[in-house]
Amino acid sequence: MDKIIKELEVIDITEEGKGVCKKDNKVYFVENASFGEIVDIKVIKEKKNFAEGIKVNTIRKSDFYEKPDCPYFYSCDGCSTMDIEYEKELELKVQMVKNKLKRIGKLNLDSIEITKCPTREGFRNKIEFKVNKMGQIGYYRAGSHQLTAIDSCIIAGKNTNLLIPRLKELIKEHRISGYDRNSKSGEIKNITIRENKKGEIQLTLTVRKLTREIEKLLKDIKELDNIIEVHYSINEDSKSEIMKSTTLYFRKKDYTDTIGKLKFKISPRSFFQTNALMTEKLYEEAVRQMKLKGTEKILDLYCGIGSTSLYFGQYARKVIGVEIVKDAVKDANANKEINGLNNVEFVLGKSENEIARLLEKIDILVVDPPRKGLDKKLIQEVSKSKLNKIMYISCNPGTLARDLGLLEEIGFVTREVKLVDMFVNSMHVEIVALLVKGKNQ
């Protein structure tokens, strides 16, 4: 018999978007529960001190409830906070970051502000769709490989949404199915779409193998409106659906996008911030905190295609970017030429391996690491240096808090933390933190 817990109040939201409830010294993490609701839940997993559950009934709606504009909100795993007022979402993000900084990093920072996005719709420049056995397009439901089929996505760009019905028609016409993990059958594993500020589209098809039908599909896709690049990626791993190395199938012209005055060439696997409206605000905030005067030498680790390096290069004397992904470094050097910024150079390699030889005579270290945060070796190299200013950009409050704590142990002080809402309708957030030591304190 299912265990039902009645009348739990949702007192918080996790970074993954689950409601947090407490009763009888036990914490409950609840799918599809909104902040401020009182709910009945069905327990699906239980441990000594916590349990996981799903909402089965709403006793009282949240005082901050807002009807989601997306018809797929309750079955899609994409957005988790679209059913609460945006101002409350922002407040919850700030509190989440404060809590993690205090609990993990032992930092008490009261004055943390957040820059909000001007809209909750149409802000994403990159969308990744799944396809099921019937050829329907959509997103997986939370914690499963069951598809929620969609006709449009409220956070995607206009031309991406115009493309969805045409893709569905072509997939059906060529009798191609999506990949099914259980039967290990089907061809399409992912459809990744980037849309730039001009509405131009780069599409990458990740498939199990390149069949005659897939080639016909690619041929038809390149004829669709606004398509300027088509790539495909072959992933034969029966347990994986990620995009691997890509092959260019069609190019009308290079796929590029802009941040402020700068133009960037972007390959399918290269990282580029996904919020088209907020990326410049993020970089502007970093520039403001660093107080660049044009005389600084910056080392920019985990630099990707060079977007941060080149943006900061507009305001600094010299910037050295380090990146481990070969295609990203290739794009970064192309972007350097496109923008004519000769005071920026790029190094291919692991940041933790390259930092020792590059850190000498550096004025500011910029890090924008993956979600796992900084490598211990990297922090050790910083501890041995004369560096006294670090700009840390992060999308993971937990690892950021850990790393800020470790950096404070070697003499740095966290001077300022500011949030930028790059991930609207979710509890994810981008964080910009400035650390200083010595006379800069």
C-alpha positions in Angstrom: 0.0 0.0 0.0 1.3 3.5 -0.9 2.4 5.6 2.0 0.6 9.0 2.0 1.8 11.9 4.1 -0.9 14.5 4.5 -0.8 18.3 4.8 2.9 19.1 4.3 3.9 22.7 3.8 6.5 23.4 1.1 9.0 25.7 2.9 11.7 25.8 0.3 12.7 24.7 -3.2 15.9 22.8 -4.0 18.3 23.7 -6.8 16.7 20.8 -8.8 13.3 22.3 -8.4 11.9 19.9 -5.8 9.7 21.2 -2.9 11.1 20.9 0.6 8.8 19.9 3.5 9.5 18.9 7.1 7.5 16.8 9.5 8.5 14.8 12.6 12.2 15.5 12.2 12.2 14.2 8.6 12.8 16.2 5.4 10.6 15.4 2.4 11.7 16.3 -1.2 8.6 16.5 -3.4 8.3 16.5 -7.2 6.0 19.2 -8.7 5.4 20.9 -5.4 5.5 24.7 -5.3 6.9 27.0 -2.7 4.2 27.9 -0.1 1.8 25.1 -1.1 0.2 22.7 1.4 0.1 19.3 -0.1 -0.5 15.6 0.3 2.3 13.4 -1.0 3.0 9.8 -1.9 6.4 8.5 -0.6 8.4 6.8 -3.4 11.7 6.4 -1.5 12.4 6.6 2.2 15.6 6.8 4.3 16.1 7.4 8.0 16.3 11.2 7.9 14.7 12.1 4.6 12.2 10.8 2.0 11.3 11.5 -1.6 7.8 11.8 -2.8 5.4 13.1 -5.5 2.5 15.5 -4.9 -0.9 13.8 -5.1 -3.1 16.6 -3.9 -2.9 20.3 -3.3 -4.7 21.3 0.0 -3.9 25.0 -0.4 -2.3 26.9 -3.2 0.8 29.1 -2.6 0.2 32.8 -1.9 2.8 33.3 -4.6 1.0 31.0 -7.1 1.0 32.2 -10.8 -0.6 30.2 -13.5 2.1 28.8 -15.8 1.9 30.1 -19.4 3.4 26.8 -20.6 0.8 24.0 -21.3 3.5 21.4 -20.6 4.7 22.8 -17.3 3.4 19.9 -15.1 4.8 17.1 -17.4 8.0 18.6 -18.7 11.4 18.5 -16.8 12.5 21.9 -18.2 11.1 24.6 -16.0 10.4 24.1 -12.3 9.3 27.5 -10.9 7.1 28.9 -13.6 4.1 28.5 -11.3 5.3 31.1 -8.7 5.6 34.8 -9.1 9.0 35.8 -10.7 9.9 38.2 -7.8 9.5 35.2 -5.4 11.6 33.0 -7.6 14.4 35.6 -7.4 14.1 35.9 -3.7 14.3 32.1 -3.3 17.5 32.1 -5.4 19.2 34.7 -3.3 18.3 32.9 -0.1 19.5 29.5 -1.6 22.9 31.0 -2.4 23.2 32.7 1.0 22.4 29.4 2.7 25.0 27.5 0.8 27.6 30.1 1.3 27.0 30.0 5.0 26.6 26.2 5.4 29.4 25.0 3.0 31.8 28.0 2.8 31.2 29.4 6.4 30.6 32.8 4.8 28.0 35.2 6.1 27.1 37.6 3.3 23.8 39.5 3.8 24.0 42.1 1.0 23.6 39.8 -2.1 21.6 41.2 -5.0 20.3 39.6 -8.2 19.9 41.1 -11.7 16.6 39.9 -13.1 15.8 38.9 -16.7 13.4 41.2 -18.5 11.1 38.2 -19.6 10.4 34.6 -18.6 9.9 33.6 -22.3 12.0 33.3 -25.5 15.3 33.9 -23.8 17.2 30.6 -24.6 19.5 30.4 -27.6 20.0 26.7 -27.3 17.5 23.9 -27.0 18.0 20.1 -27.0 15.0 18.0 -28.0 14.4 14.2 -27.6 12.4 12.1 -30.0 10.3 9.0 -29.2 9.5 5.9 -31.1 6.5 7.6 -32.7 8.6 10.4 -34.0 7.3 13.0 -31.5 9.6 15.8 -30.3 9.8 17.0 -26.7 11.6 16.7 -23.4 11.9 13.9 -20.9 9.7 13.9 -17.8 11.5 14.4 -14.5 13.6 11.4 -13.5 12.6 9.3 -16.5 13.1 8.6 -20.2 9.4 9.1 -20.9 8.9 11.8 -23.4 6.5 14.8 -23.0 5.7 15.6 -26.6 5.4 19.3 -27.4 4.4 21.6 -30.3 6.4 24.6 -29.0 8.7 25.6 -26.2 7.9 28.9 -24.4 11.5 29.6 -23.5 12.9 28.9 -27.0 13.4 31.4 -29.8 10.7 32.3 -32.3 12.3 30.4 -35.3 13.1 27.4 -33.2 9.4 27.1 -32.5 8.6 27.5 -36.1 11.0 24.7 -36.9 9.4 22.1 -34.5 6.3 21.2 -36.6 8.4 21.0 -39.8 10.9 18.6 -38.1 8.0 16.4 -36.9 6.6 16.2 -40.4 10.0 15.3 -41.9 10.7 12.6 -39.2 7.2 11.1 -39.9 7.7 11.3 -43.7 11.0 9.4 -43.6 9.6 7.0 -41.0 12.4 7.6 -38.6 12.0 6.9 -34.9 13.7 8.2 -31.8 16.1 6.0 -29.9 14.6 3.8 -27.2 17.0 2.7 -24.4 15.0 -0.4 -23.5 14.8 -2.0 -26.9 18.1 -0.3 -28.1 16.3 0.6 -31.3 15.5 3.8 -33.2 17.9 6.3 -34.7 17.6 9.9 -33.4 19.1 10.5 -29.9 19.1 14.3 -29.8 18.1 17.3 -31.9 20.2 20.3 -30.7 19.1 23.7 -32.0 21.0 27.0 -31.6 19.2 30.2 -32.6 21.2 33.5 -32.7 19.9 37.0 -32.3 19.3 37.2 -36.1 17.0 34.2 -35.9 19.5 32.0 -37.8 19.7 28.4 -36.8 22.5 25.8 -36.4 21.0 22.3 -36.0 22.9 19.2 -34.9 21.3 15.7 -35.2 22.7 13.1 -32.8 22.0 9.6 -34.2 22.8 5.9 -33.5 24.2 5.5 -37.0 24.1 7.2 -40.3 21.5 5.4 -42.4 20.1 6.3 -45.8 16.9 7.6 -44.2 18.9 9.9 -41.9 20.9 11.2 -44.8 17.6 12.0 -46.6 16.4 13.7 -43.4 19.5 15.8 -43.3 19.1 16.8 -46.9 15.5 18.0 -46.3 16.5 19.8 -43.0 19.1 22.0 -44.8 16.3 23.4 -47.0 14.2 24.6 -44.1 13.8 28.3 -43.4 16.6 30.0 -41.3 18.9 27.0 -41.3 22.5 28.1 -41.9 24.4 25.1 -40.5 23.6 21.4 -40.2 25.8 18.9 -38.4 25.4 15.3 -37.3 27.0 13.3 -34.5 27.1 9.5 -34.3 26.8 8.0 -30.9 26.7 4.2 -30.9 26.7 3.8 -27.1 23.5 2.0 -26.1 23.4 3.8 -22.7 24.3 7.3 -23.9 22.4 10.0 -25.9 24.9 12.8 -25.7 26.4 14.6 -28.7 29.8 13.3 -29.5 32.2 14.5 -32.2 30.3 16.2 -35.0 30.5 16.2 -38.8 29.5 19.2 -40.9 26.8 18.3 -43.4 25.8 21.7 -44.7 26.9 25.3 -44.2 25.3 28.3 -45.8 27.5 30.6 -43.7 29.3 30.4 -40.4 26.9 30.2 -37.4 27.8 33.2 -35.2 26.2 35.2 -32.3 27.0 38.4 -30.5 27.7 39.7 -27.0 27.6 43.4 -27.0 29.9 44.6 -29.8 31.7 41.3 -30.2 30.9 38.5 -32.6 31.5 34.8 -31.9 31.8 31.8 -34.2 30.2 28.8 -32.3 30.8 25.1 -33.0 28.0 22.6 -32.0 29.9 21.3 -28.9 31.4 24.6 -27.8 30.0 26.3 -24.7 28.2 29.6 -25.1 25.9 31.1 -22.5 22.3 30.0 -23.2 20.5 33.2 -22.1 20.6 35.6 -25.1 19.3 38.5 -23.1 21.5 38.2 -20.0 25.0 37.2 -21.1 26.2 40.8 -21.6 24.8 41.8 -18.2 26.8 38.9 -16.6 30.0 40.0 -18.2 29.3 43.6 -17.5 28.9 42.7 -13.8 32.3 40.9 -13.8 34.0 44.0 -15.4 32.4 46.3 -12.8 33.6 44.1 -9.9 37.1 43.9 -11.3 37.3 47.7 -11.8 39.4 47.3 -14.9 41.5 50.3 -15.9 43.1 49.0 -19.1 46.5 48.1 -17.5 45.7 44.7 -16.1 47.0 41.3 -17.2 44.2 38.6 -16.8 44.5 34.8 -16.8 41.1 33.4 -17.9 40.7 29.7 -17.1 38.0 27.4 -18.6 37.5 30.1 -21.3 35.5 28.0 -23.8 35.3 29.8 -27.2 36.9 32.9 -25.7 33.7 34.9 -24.9 34.9 36.0 -21.5 38.5 36.4 -22.6 37.6 38.6 -25.6 35.0 40.6 -23.6 37.4 41.4 -20.8 40.1 42.0 -23.5 38.2 45.2 -24.4 39.0 46.6 -21.0 42.4 45.1 -20.1 46.0 45.2 -21.4 46.4 41.5 -21.8 44.2 38.4 -21.5 45.4 34.7 -21.7 42.6 32.2 -22.0 43.0 28.5 -21.2 40.6 25.8 -22.5 40.8 22.0 -22.7 38.4 21.4 -25.6 40.3 21.6 -28.9 37.3 22.7 -31.0 36.6 25.5 -28.5 40.2 26.8 -28.8 39.9 26.7 -32.6 36.7 28.8 -32.3 38.4 31.1 -29.8 41.3 31.9 -32.1 38.8 32.5 -35.0 36.8 34.8 -32.7 40.0 36.7 -31.9 40.6 37.3 -35.6 36.9 38.3 -36.2 37.0 40.9 -33.5 40.6 42.1 -34.0 41.6 41.8 -30.4 45.4 41.2 -30.6 45.9 41.6 -26.8 44.2 38.2 -26.3 45.8 34.8 -26.7 44.6 31.2 -26.1 46.2 28.1 -24.7 45.0 24.5 -25.3 45.3 22.5 -22.1 43.9 21.7 -18.6 43.6 24.8 -16.5 45.1 23.0 -13.4 48.1 22.0 -15.5 48.8 25.3 -17.2 48.2 27.7 -14.3 51.7 27.2 -12.7 53.6 28.6 -15.7 51.1 31.3 -16.6 50.2 32.8 -13.2 53.4 34.8 -12.8 52.9 38.6 -13.3 49.1 38.1 -13.6 47.0 40.8 -12.0 43.6 39.1 -12.0 42.7 35.4 -12.2 39.3 34.7 -13.8 37.7 31.3 -13.4 34.5 30.0 -14.8 34.8 26.3 -14.1 32.4 23.4 -14.8 29.9 22.5 -12.2 32.4 20.4 -10.2 34.3 23.6 -9.4 38.0 24.1 -9.0 40.6 21.4 -8.9 42.6 21.2 -5.6 45.8 21.4 -7.6 44.7 24.7 -9.0 44.0 26.1 -5.6 47.4 24.9 -4.4 49.1 26.8 -7.2 47.1 30.0 -6.3 48.3 29.6 -2.7 51.9 29.7 -3.8 51.5 32.8 -6.0 51.5 36.5 -5.4 48.0 36.8 -6.9 45.7 39.1 -5.0 42.5 39.3 -7.1 40.2 36.5 -8.3 37.0 36.8 -10.3 34.9 33.6 -9.9 31.9 33.0 -12.2 29.8 30.0 -11.4 26.5 28.3 -12.1 26.8 25.9 -9.1 26.3 27.6 -5.6 27.5 24.5 -3.8 30.9 24.1 -5.4 31.3 27.9 -5.4 30.7 28.0 -1.7 33.2 25.2 -1.1 35.9 26.9 -3.3 35.3 30.4 -1.7 35.8 28.8 1.7 39.1 27.1 0.5 40.3 30.4 -1.0 39.6 32.2 2.2 41.7 29.7 4.0 44.7 30.7 1.9 44.3 34.4 2.6 41.6 35.7 0.2 38.5 37.6 1.3 35.2 37.4 -0.5 34.6 41.1 -1.3 31.4 40.9 -3.3 28.8 38.4 -4.6 26.2 39.2 -7.2 23.7 36.9 -8.9 22.6 37.2 -12.5 19.4 35.3 -13.5 20.5 33.4 -16.6 18.2 30.5 -15.9 14.7 31.9 -15.5 11.8 29.5 -14.4 14.2 27.4 -12.4 16.3 27.5 -9.2 19.6 27.6 -11.2 21.4 30.9 -11.2 24.7 32.4 -12.3 27.0 33.9 -9.7 29.8 36.5 -9.9 32.1 36.7 -6.9 35.2 38.9 -6.3 37.9 37.7 -4.0 40.9 39.9 -2.9 43.8 39.6 -0.5 46.6 41.8 0.9 46.3 45.5 0.5 43.1 45.0 -1.7 41.1 43.9 1.3 
